[in-house]
Amino acid sequence: MSTPAEQLQLALRLALRAHHTNEADAAALLRTWPHLVEAAYDAYEQFDGSGASGPPGPIDRITVDARAMAALAERRVWPARSGPLDASLQQVTAALQRSTEVSHAGEPADRNEAVRLILSTLWSTSQLLGRVVRDRAFDLRTDPGLSELQKSEQLPAVKDVARRFNALEQLAAESLHANSGIMPAMSPRASQFRDAIAAWDVQAHRALMDDRSTAVLHVLSHLEAESVKGLERFVSQAADSGIIDQVTADRLSPVLSDSSASWARLRDVSAELSFSNVPVPMGLIQAGRNLQEQFSVAAAAADLDDHPQLLFGLTGHLASAVTISAAVRETISSGELRAPAKAISRVMTEHNPGHDHTPVDPVAIQRRLTLPLNSDVRQLLDGPTLRVLLDADEAMNRSAGLDALYRSTTITAPATGAGAQPTIERRRPVPMSPSAVAPPPAR
């Protein structure tokens, strides 16, 4: 009888083989993805010794995003919920499911190896989906089976999905690098920093799934705007401390400033549709405040050996910012976001001053009901949410210079004075253990 580890190895081989499938259908792949991730999460749980009490890990983060996708599948513009699943990914899913059914008897549980195999499978399949969906975005423009109206409706959704899977690929790759065993042991400071990033990622997705209200959107946007400001300060401090090279910091700072402004704009627009007496999950607020605190102290308090883990945490956070903003955008475009009827009426009246009657049912206003946002109100949020997603995607792309496999041997101050000679900062690779398994490279 096969062992769980053998089934996980088989799942990874099947995931790699799926890249060579001749007829890869983007819609079928996307419909299969949540099932595959749930199977991966179940396989991960049997090896996870911390359980629900421990901090969320990378597989938890990928799973909560997949659940957010699945929750809106009925209302998604693309792909349609009804349709075939992808046979190649179904084979991967079946292998992951079998790993939870076979016995562990006679086999010591190697948690690190199991997590590596599961993460590698998720990395490979997310890379496949990202590539195929990007191809679909190009093919969609010339698809003879679609009308111009259908193309105009589907193209933004396809592009958003492509950006989302690019971020998921980066998140899986970053986690593989960080847990590959070739880095110095993680200190409590670096661990707190990475745990705060993971907790914010999970809490933001859960809040959007559990309460699709403009109140949650408003608070989330406010916390994101403040967190990105903290991230911008962190990048500046990290450049001064030698964690990040100055060129990469200079490239990141402008787009982080734009991202903070975009979240602030979304916060202000959503505030017009919210009432302050609507409860918001405290877990979301606490995670946001904790993340801001970590950004304020991590760079200054870090030791030299913490630098690679801080870089991995930063790149993972930039990737999760894309998935969160994509989840926000999908929640709004699907028509699932709700607001108080009175707030909707007020906003629509302000933007249509010529109307002599309320555009919302007066009974709903009187009973203080919440209603789904109509298309006119959703258009007010569309511009800010698109800007938020584009800025997050650009920041993630610019973080490609954050290579944690190379770090400074010394931190040198800039030369000053008349006779001072400029110092060339030499960088060396982190020593690699011969027995370590090299993770896939982040793109």
N, C-alpha and C positions, 0 to 999 in steps of 0.2 A: 504494500500500500504506500502511496506517495505521502510525503510529509508536507506541512504548510509551507516550508521554505521552498520546496520543489515546485509547488503550485504558484508561488509568488515569482519564482524564476521563469516559469512557463508564461505567466501573465506578461512579464517584461519582454520576453522573446516575441510573443504575439503582438504586443504593442509596437515593437520595432518592425515586425513584418507588415503591419498594417500600413506603413508608409509606402509600401510598394504595391498597394492595391491599385489596379488599373482604373477602376470606376469608383472614385471617392465622391460621394454626394454630400455636399456641405450640410444640407438640411437634415439628412439621415444621421450624420455624425453628431450634429448638435442635439438632436432628439435623444441620442444614445448616451451622451455625456453625463447627465445626472445619474443614470443608472450605474454607470461605471464608477463614478465618484462615490456613490453610496456603498458599492461593493468594496471599494478601496478603504473607505472609512471603517466598515465592519471588520475587514482584515486587520486594520491598524489597531482597533480596539482590543483585539485579543492579545496583542503584544504590549499594549500601553499600560505600564505599571502604575502611573499616576491617576488614571481614570478621570472622572469629571472634576475632581478637586484640583488637579494640576493646571498650570497655565496652558492656554491653547497653543498648539503647535502648528506647523505649516499645513499638515493634512486637515486639521480642523478649519483652517482659514480657507483652503480650497473647497472644502465640503460646504461651508456655510454660503459661499458664493454660488456653488452649483445648486443648492437648495433655493436660493433666491431666484435663479433662472427658472427652475422648475415651477416655482410658485406662480410665476406670471406666464406660463406657457400657453394658457387658454387665451390670453389677450394679446399675445405677442404678434407684431406685424409680420415678422419672419423668424423662423419658418412656421408653417402651419403645424398645429399639434398633431393632427391626424396625418399619418404617413408612415413609411417603412423605417425601421431602425437599421443601423449599419451592421452588417454581418461580422466584419472584422473586429469592431469594438465589442460586439456581443460575445465573441470568443474570449476577449480579454476579461470582460465582466464575469463570464462563467468560471474562468480560472481563479479570479479573485474570490469568488463565492465558494469555490471548492476548498480554498485555503482555510476557510473558517469551519468546514465540515469534517476535514480529516483530523485524525488524532495527533496530539503532541507527544504521545507516549514514546519514550526512548530517545527523544530529541531535546537537547537543551534549548530553551527559548533565547535566541539571539535577537534582542530587540533592535539593536542598531542596524543589523543587516536587514531585518524585515522592513524597517522604516526606509532604509536606502532603496530596497527593491520597490516598495510601494510608491515612494516619491519619484523614482526613475520612471515607473510606469505612467504616473500622472504627468511628468515632464514630457515624455515622449508623445503621449496622446494629445496633450494641450498644444504641443508644437505642430502636430499633424492638423488639428482643427484650425489653428491660426493660419497655417499655410493654405489650406483648402478654402477657408472662408475669405481670405484675401483674394484668392483666385476667383471666387464667386463674385466679389465686388467688381472685378474687371469684366467678367463674362456677362454680368447682369445688364450692362449698358447696351449690349448687342444681342440680347436674348430675344429671338423672334416670337417666342410664345407669350411674351408679356406686353401689355399696353404701356404707353408712356406714363400713364397715371400710376400703374403698378410699379413701374421702375422707380418713379420719384418717391413712392411710399416705402419701398423695400430697401433702396440703396443706403439711406442713412442708418437703418437698422443693421444691415450687413456690415457696414463700416464700424459701427459701435461694437458689434460682436468680435470683429477682427482685432480691434484694440484691446478688448477685454481678454481674449485668449493670448495675445502677446504678453499682457501683464501676468496672466496665470503661469505662462511658461517661464517668465523671469522670476516669479515667486518660487516656483519649484526648483529652478536652477540655483537660485540664491541659497535655498535651504539645503540642497545637496552639497554645495560648496562649504557651507558653514558647519555641517555635521559630517564632513568627510574624514575627519581625524588628522588632517594635515595642518590644522590651525592650533595655536596655543589653547590650553584649557580656558573655558569661559569663566571670567571672574564674576563675582556677585554684581558688580556695577554694570558690566556688559549684559549679564543675564537680565537684570531689571530693565535695562533699556529695550532689549528685544522682546521681553514679556509685555511691556507697556504697548509696544507697536502691535503685537499680535492681539492683545486684548481689545484695543481700539478697533482693529479690523473686524473682529468677530462681533463686538457689540454694535457697531454701526450697521452691519448687515442684518443682524437680528432685529434691531429696532425698526428698520425699514420693512422687514417681513411681518413683524408682529403688530405693528400699528402704522398703517399707511395713511398718516395724517399730515397736514401741513405743519402742525405743531412739532412733530418729530423732525420734519424736514428743516424747519427753522432752527431748532436747537442743534441739529447735526451740522447745518451750514455754518452756524456761529462757531461751534467747536472746531470745525475744519479750518475756518478762516484764521482763528487764533493759533491753531496747531501749526499751520503752514508758516505763520509769522515766527513761531518758535523754531521751526525747522530752518527758516532762513537765517536766524541768529546762530543756530547750531552749525550750519555750514560755514558761516563766517568764523566762528570760534574754532571749528575743526581745521580750517585752513591755517589759522594762526598757530595751532598746536601741531601741525604736521600730519594730521589724520588724512586730510584731503589736499591734493595739490591745488595751487592757486588758480591755475587755468580752468580746471573743472569747477572750482567754486565760483569763478567769475561767469562761467556759462550757466550755472544753475541759479544763481541769485536773481537775475531778471525774470526768469520764468516762474520762480517761486513767488516773487512779488506779484506777478500777474495772477497767479493761481489764488493767492490770498484775496486779491481784489475781486476775483470772479466768485469765490465762495461768499464774500461779503455782499456782493450784489444779489446773489441767490437768497441769502439770508434776509435782505431787506425786502425783496419781492415776496417771499413766502411769509414774512411777518404781517403783510397786509391781509393775508388769508388765514391768520391764526388768532386764537384767543388765548390769553395767558392762563386761563383756568383749566386748560386741557393737560392732564398729567403726562409726563415724559419719563421713560425708564431711567431710574437713577443709575443703573449700570452704565448707560451710555454717557451720562454726565461725568461720572467718576472716572471712566476710562479716558475720556477726553482731557480732563484735568490732569490725570496722572501722566498722560503722554506729553502734555505741555511742560510739566515739571521735569520729566526726563530729558527733554530737549534742552532745557535751561541749564542742567548740571552735568550732563554726560560728557560733553567734549572737554570741559575744564578739569573734570576729576579723573579722566581716563588715563591708564598707564599705557606704555608703548605696546605691550602685548594685547591690549584691548582693541587696538585700532582696527584689525581685520574684522572682528565681530561687530564693531560699530558700523563699519562700511557695509557689511552684509545686512545689518538691521536697517540701515538707511535705504539701500536699494530695494529691500523687501517692502519698506513703507511706501516708497514711491510707486511700486507695483500695486500695492493694495489701494493706494489713492485712485488709481485708474479703475479698479473693480468697484470701489464704492461709488465713484461718480457715475460709472456705467449703470450700476444698480439704481441710483437715484433717477437717472434719465429714463431708464426702462419703466420704473414705477410710474413716472409722470405720463410718459407717452402711451402706456397701456390703459390709461383711464382709471387706474385703481386708487390714485391719491384722492383723499377726501378732505373737505374743509367745511366749517360751519356755513349753513345756508345764508345766514346774515352777512358773513364776510364775503361770500361769493357775490351776493347781490350788491354789496357796497362797491366792490372792485369793478364789477361790470357796469354799474351806474356811473362811476367816475370815468370810465373809458368810453362810455356811450352817453354823453350828457344830453343828447337829443331825445332820449326815450322818456316818455311821461308815465311809465309804469315799471314796476320791479321786474327784472328778467328771471326771477326765481320764485318758486311757489310760495305765496305768503304763508300758507299753513306750515310749511317746513321752517320758515323763519320764526313763526310764533311758537312752534314746539321746540325750537332750538336744536333742530336736527342737523346732522352732517350729510353732505351730498358729494358724490364724485365730481371732480372738476370737469366742466364742459370744455369743448374744444377751444372756445375763445379764451378762457382763463389759462388753459394749458399752453397756449401760444405765448402768454406773458412769461411763462417759466422756461419755455423752450430755448430762448437765446442764452440766458444765464447758465442753464445746465449744459448746453453744448460747449460753451466757453470753458466751464469747469473741467469737462472731460478732455478737451483739446489741450488745456494747460497741463493737466495731470499726465497726459500721454507724452507731451513734449518734455516735461521734467524727467520722466522715466527714461526716455531716449537719450537725454543729455547726461544721464548718470552712467552711461557706458564707460566713462573714464574712471569710474570708481573701481579699480581693480584691487581687490583685497589680497590677491596672491603676491602682490609686491608692496612693500612698505619701507619706510625710511629707516636706515640704521641709526641716524642721528637727526636731531632737529636743530637746524642752524638758523641763526638770526641773520637778517639782511645786513650786508656790509655797509658801514657808514664811515664818514671821515674822508679827508683828502687822500691819504695814502692807502686806504683799505682796498683789498682785492676782493672781487665778488667770489663767493663760495659756491662751488658746484655741489649740489646735493646728490649723493649717489644712492641708488636704490638697489636692493637685492631681493631675490625671491625668498619667500618663506620656505625653510627646509621641508622637503616632502618625505614622508615615511615610505620606505620601499614597499611595505605591505598595504599601503593605503590604496583605495580604489578611486581613481580620478573621476569626479563627477562631470556631467556634460557641461560644456561651456555656455555661459549666459550670452545671449545675442545682444 
